[in-house]
Amino acid sequence: MAVQPEGAPCWADAMFSDLEGAKSFYGDVLGWTFAEASAEFGNYTEAYANGKAAAAVLPPMPGQEGMSQWCLYFAARDAAATARKIRENGGEVVMEPMQVADLGTMCLARDPGGVMFGLWQAGTHEGFAAEMGEPGAFCWAEVFTREPRKSDAFFPAVFGYSAQQMQDHTMDFRVYNLGERPALGRMEMTDDFPPEVPPYINVYFGVADCDEAVSKATKLGATLQFGPMDTPFGRFAALTDPQGANFSVIDTTRTEGEMPAMTDVS
């Protein structure tokens, strides 16, 4: 896969106190297989969907035990320059750009509303190799935030996105586009979200059968938050894994209904 354009979602990983438990759970639910843990990089362990790189799991950093959450990385041609744009637009750089051998350069940041994300300037590791939409592969992601106006100003300013607002009075949902291609969604967190749930990026992984994936996940200790539900984009469900990391599964082959009306936002 070629290096992704600036601002394209290009990788995802998550920290787990019980790394073997996470591997067992996601292996069963998403069909992932795993590489050997890399002692050189803190037991960072790559996951594969149909033999192609799909994501990674890793042990927590000191002081972050029990704080599992998926982190989505956006492609950056120059991570240091993008980090400056993050600061200039009210975001926070949590971890300065750091070169990871010849694999690439990573950076961790938060938007002004507290949403954590990463940057990845590709070296020999270009990011996702599994094809979007195939079972186990990254499929989509949405910023869940209580401060949507902050995200709406920040992400387009940093990554050059254009935006479209969904015409639906029941929810505040926006899509950030990279050229002609949707790159990222943004959903306002309502009172349905408990106050202790921080803002985050919800990552969707493809599955062959949404209901079967939900059944496996809940039997293994996951909590079903929403769904399964049919939409024009596919049948999906939102879950929290046994260690507290939120994610969604979607079967993009099973669609229902008309695409929602969208309005360009200047």
C-alpha positions in Angstrom: 0.0 0.0 0.0 1.3 3.4 -0.9 1.9 6.0 1.8 -1.3 7.7 2.7 -2.0 11.4 2.0 -1.7 13.9 4.8 -4.6 13.5 7.3 -5.7 10.0 6.1 -6.2 7.5 8.9 -3.3 5.2 8.6 -2.8 3.1 11.7 -4.4 2.1 15.1 -3.1 0.6 18.2 -4.2 0.2 21.8 -2.6 -0.5 25.2 -3.7 -3.4 27.3 -2.7 -4.4 30.8 -3.5 -8.0 29.9 -1.9 -8.3 26.5 -2.5 -12.0 26.1 -6.1 -11.5 27.0 -6.5 -8.7 24.3 -4.9 -11.0 21.7 -7.2 -13.8 22.6 -10.3 -11.5 22.5 -9.6 -9.8 19.2 -8.3 -13.0 17.7 -11.7 -14.6 18.3 -13.9 -11.5 17.5 -12.0 -10.1 14.5 -10.1 -13.2 13.3 -6.7 -11.5 13.9 -3.4 -13.4 14.1 -0.4 -11.8 15.8 3.3 -11.3 15.2 5.8 -12.1 17.8 6.0 -9.3 20.4 8.9 -6.9 19.7 11.0 -6.6 22.8 13.0 -3.9 21.0 9.8 -1.7 20.9 8.3 -2.5 24.3 6.5 -5.7 23.3 4.6 -3.9 20.6 2.6 -6.6 18.8 1.3 -6.3 15.3 -2.1 -7.8 14.4 -2.9 -9.2 11.0 -6.1 -9.6 9.1 -5.8 -12.3 6.4 -2.0 -12.0 6.8 -1.9 -8.2 6.3 -1.1 -5.6 9.0 -4.4 -4.3 10.5 -3.5 -2.8 13.9 -1.3 -3.4 17.0 -1.6 -4.0 20.7 1.0 -3.1 23.4 1.5 -3.1 27.1 0.6 0.1 28.9 3.1 2.8 29.7 3.9 3.2 33.4 1.1 5.0 35.1 -1.4 4.1 32.4 -2.4 0.6 33.6 -6.1 -0.1 33.2 -6.6 2.8 30.7 -7.2 0.8 27.5 -8.4 2.8 24.5 -7.8 2.6 20.8 -5.7 5.3 19.3 -6.1 6.3 15.6 -3.0 7.7 13.8 -3.2 10.2 10.9 -0.7 10.2 8.1 1.8 13.1 8.2 4.4 14.0 5.6 6.4 15.9 8.3 5.3 15.0 11.8 7.2 18.0 13.3 5.5 20.5 11.0 2.1 18.9 11.7 2.8 19.1 15.5 3.4 22.8 15.1 0.0 23.1 13.4 -1.6 21.2 16.2 -0.3 23.7 18.7 -1.1 26.7 16.5 -4.8 25.6 16.4 -5.3 25.0 20.1 -4.3 21.4 20.4 -1.8 19.8 22.8 1.2 17.7 21.8 1.3 14.9 24.4 4.4 13.2 23.0 6.8 15.0 20.7 7.6 13.5 17.3 9.8 10.5 18.0 11.6 8.4 15.3 10.9 4.6 15.7 14.0 3.1 14.1 13.5 3.1 10.3 9.8 2.3 10.7 8.7 5.9 10.8 8.1 8.8 13.2 5.2 9.0 15.7 3.6 11.7 17.7 0.6 11.8 20.2 -1.7 14.7 20.6 -5.1 16.0 21.8 -7.5 18.2 20.1 -8.8 21.3 22.0 -11.7 19.2 23.3 -9.4 16.5 24.7 -9.7 13.9 21.9 -6.5 11.8 21.8 -5.0 10.8 18.4 -1.6 10.1 16.8 0.5 11.1 13.8 2.5 8.7 11.8 5.2 9.8 9.3 5.8 6.6 7.4 9.2 5.1 6.9 9.4 1.4 6.1 6.1 0.8 7.9 3.4 2.5 5.8 0.5 1.7 8.1 -2.6 -0.3 7.3 -1.9 -3.1 4.8 -5.3 -4.9 5.2 -7.8 -3.6 2.7 -10.5 -1.4 4.1 -13.8 -3.2 4.4 -12.4 -6.8 4.5 -13.0 -8.7 7.8 -10.6 -7.6 10.5 -9.4 -4.4 8.7 -9.9 -0.8 9.8 -13.0 0.5 8.1 -14.0 3.9 9.6 -13.6 6.1 12.6 -15.5 8.9 14.3 -14.5 11.6 16.8 -16.8 11.4 19.8 -16.7 14.8 21.5 -18.7 17.0 23.9 -17.2 20.1 22.2 -18.0 19.5 18.5 -17.3 23.1 17.5 -13.7 22.8 18.8 -13.1 19.7 16.8 -14.8 21.2 13.7 -12.4 24.1 13.8 -9.3 22.0 14.7 -9.2 19.0 12.4 -9.8 20.9 9.1 -7.2 23.5 10.1 -4.6 20.9 10.9 -5.3 18.4 8.1 -6.9 20.5 5.4 -10.3 18.6 5.5 -13.4 20.0 4.0 -16.6 19.2 5.9 -20.2 18.2 5.4 -23.0 18.3 8.0 -25.6 15.5 8.2 -29.2 16.9 7.9 -30.7 15.1 10.9 -32.2 17.0 13.8 -31.8 14.0 16.1 -28.0 14.1 16.1 -25.1 16.4 15.4 -22.9 14.5 13.0 -20.3 15.8 10.6 -18.0 14.2 8.0 -14.5 15.5 7.4 -13.4 14.9 3.8 -9.9 14.5 2.3 -10.4 15.6 -1.2 -13.4 13.7 -2.5 -13.0 10.9 0.0 -14.6 10.8 3.5 -11.8 10.6 6.0 -13.3 10.8 9.5 -16.7 11.4 11.2 -17.5 13.6 14.1 -20.3 12.9 16.5 -21.4 15.0 19.5 -21.5 13.1 22.7 -25.0 13.5 24.2 -26.2 12.8 27.8 -26.4 9.1 26.7 -22.7 9.0 27.4 -21.9 8.7 31.1 -19.9 11.8 32.3 -16.9 9.7 33.2 -16.4 8.6 29.6 -13.8 10.9 28.1 -13.9 12.1 24.5 -12.3 9.6 22.1 -12.0 8.4 18.5 -14.3 5.4 17.9 -12.6 2.9 15.5 -14.6 0.6 13.3 -13.3 -2.8 12.2 -14.8 -4.8 9.4 -16.5 -8.2 10.1 -18.2 -10.7 7.9 -21.2 -11.0 10.1 -22.0 -8.2 12.7 -24.4 -10.3 14.8 -21.9 -13.2 15.0 -19.1 -10.8 16.0 -21.3 -9.2 18.7 -22.3 -12.7 20.0 -18.6 -13.7 20.3 -17.6 -10.5 21.9 -20.3 -10.5 24.6 -19.6 -14.1 25.4 -16.0 -13.2 26.0 -16.9 -10.4 28.4 -17.4 -7.3 26.1 -20.3 -4.9 26.8 -22.7 -4.1 23.9 -23.3 -0.3 23.9 -25.4 0.0 20.8 -26.8 -2.1 18.0 -26.6 -4.2 16.0 -28.2 -1.7 13.6 -28.8 -1.6 9.9 -27.7 1.6 8.1 -26.9 2.7 4.5 -23.2 2.2 5.4 -23.6 -1.3 6.8 -24.8 -3.3 9.8 -22.8 -2.2 12.8 -22.6 -2.3 16.6 -20.6 -0.4 19.3 -18.8 -2.4 22.0 -16.6 -2.0 24.9 -14.0 -4.8 25.2 -13.3 -6.6 28.5 -10.5 -4.2 29.4 -12.5 -1.1 28.7 -11.5 -0.1 25.2 -14.4 1.1 23.0 -14.6 0.0 19.3 -17.2 -0.9 16.7 -17.7 -3.7 14.2 -19.4 -3.3 10.8 -20.4 -5.5 8.0 -20.3 -3.2 5.0 -21.9 -5.8 2.7 -25.2 -5.5 4.5 -26.7 -2.1 3.9 -30.2 -0.7 4.3 -31.9 2.6 3.6 -31.0 5.7 1.7 -27.8 7.7 2.2 -28.4 10.7 4.5 -28.6 14.2 3.1 -25.3 16.1 3.7 -24.7 19.9 3.4 -21.3 21.4 2.7 -19.9 23.5 5.5 -17.6 26.4 4.8 
